[in-house]
């Protein structure tokens, strides 16, 4: 379906102006919800992974004791220790990834949008820089309405101006 580029631009400017005008009512609650959800879920996941690391450490100690008593040979010992070390390293990298997760990126994008809405005035013309900074993609619902999927995770629906060419 064909829609003039100018209609998209006008809808984007309208969406930005709505965020500038009503950003506190929309963006602040969204930001707080993201912040609380992100921290709770990540903390629980990280704690679970740390408990698993502790179990691996205990297993490693048991294998060392078995080797010291001569119950297992060095080949089995080396294989088991290597396997445990590999699994521990994978868990540590997952913990690091969670600490710097995608949810953190969404929080950062939401903070950027909040800063913009707090400091910007009403927009009168399309800005390619703002579009690139905030919009991930455009969703076309009908010839008369589109959604702007923002990098912060929100999708905001806007009606297209039918007389824009």
N, C-alpha and C positions, 0 to 999 in steps of 0.2 A: 504494500500500500504506500502511496506517495504522499508525503507530508512536506511542506516547504520548510527549509532550514530556519527561516525567520520565525516560524511558529514555535519551533523548539527553543530558540533563543529567547523569545518573549515569555514562554512558559517558565524557563529557567530563571529569568529576572524576577518574575512574579513569585516563584518559590523562594528565592533569596530574600525578597522583601517581606514575605510572610515570616521567614525565620528571624529577620532583623526585628520585626514588630513583635512576634510572639515567641521568640527563642527561649525566654525564661520559662514560659509555661510548658514548652515541649522538650527542649534540650536538657535543662537541668535535671528534671526527674529521670529522663532517659540515662543521663550520665551517672547519676547516683545509683540507679538500678544496675547498670553495667559494672560499676565499681564494686558494689557489694557482691553481686553474683560472681564476678571474676575472682575476687579474693577468696570467697567461701569454697567454690569448686576447686580452685587450684590448690588451696591449702589442704583440702581433703585428699586430693590426688597425690600431692607431694608427701604428705604424711604416710599414706599407704605405701608409696615407693620406698620411703626411708625405712619402714618396717620390713619390707622385703629385702632391702640391703642388709639389715640387721640379721635376718634369717640366713642370708648367704654367708655372712661373716661367721655365724655360729656353725654352719655346715662346714665351712673352711677349717675352723678350729677342730671339729670332729675328725675330719679327714687327716689333718696334721697329727692328731693323737693316734689315729689308726696306723699311720705310717711310722710313727715313732715306736709303736709297739710291735711293728713288723707284721701286722695283719694284712696290709695291702702292699703290693710292690711299687717300685718307683714309677713305672709306666702308667699304672692306674692313677697313682697320686698326681702325677704331672698332668694327665688328661683331665681329671676332675678339677684340679686347681685352675687350669687354663679355662675350662668351661665356666667355672664360677666367676673368674676374673672378667671374662667376656660379658657375661650376663650383668655383672655389677657395672661395668663400663656403659652398657646400653641403658641401664636404669639411670645412671648419673647424667647421661646426655638427655634422657627424657625429662629429668628433673630440671635441667638447665633450660630446655626448650619450653617447659611449662612456665618457668619463671619469666621467660621472654616471649610468651605465647602470642598467638594471633589476637586473643582478647585484649592484650596490651596495645596492639596496633589499633584496634577498634577504639579503645579508650583514648589513645593519642589523637586519632582522627576526630573523635567527638569533642575533645578539648580544643582542637584547632577550629572547629565549626563554632563552638561556644565563644571563643575569643573573637572570631569574625563577627558573629551576631551581636556581641556586646559592644564592639568598637565601630562597626560600620554604620553608615547612614543608608538611607533608602537608595537603591540602585536604579539608575535611569537607562542604562544600556548594558548590553551583554559583555561579559568579560571572559575571554578565553582562559585567562590565568585562573580565575575563580572556578570556572567549569572544570578545568583539569585538576585543580586542587581538591575539589569536593566530590565530583561525580565519578562513580565507577562505571555505570552504564545507563542507557536509557531503555525503558520498557514501553513498548507501544501497546496500549490496551485496545484502543479504537482509533479511528481517524480524528476523534475529538478529544482524546485523553491519553496522557503518557504518564509514566512514573520515572522518577529520577532515583536510581539506586545509588545511595551515597556511600562513600568509603567508610563512614562511621557505622554502617549497618542498616540505617533507616531507608525506607523506600517511600518517597513522598509523591503522591498523585497530583497532577495538575491538568486542568482543562486547557486545551489549545484554543487560541484565538482564531476563529474561522475566517476573519477578514485579513489576516496577516499573509503577505505574499512574499 
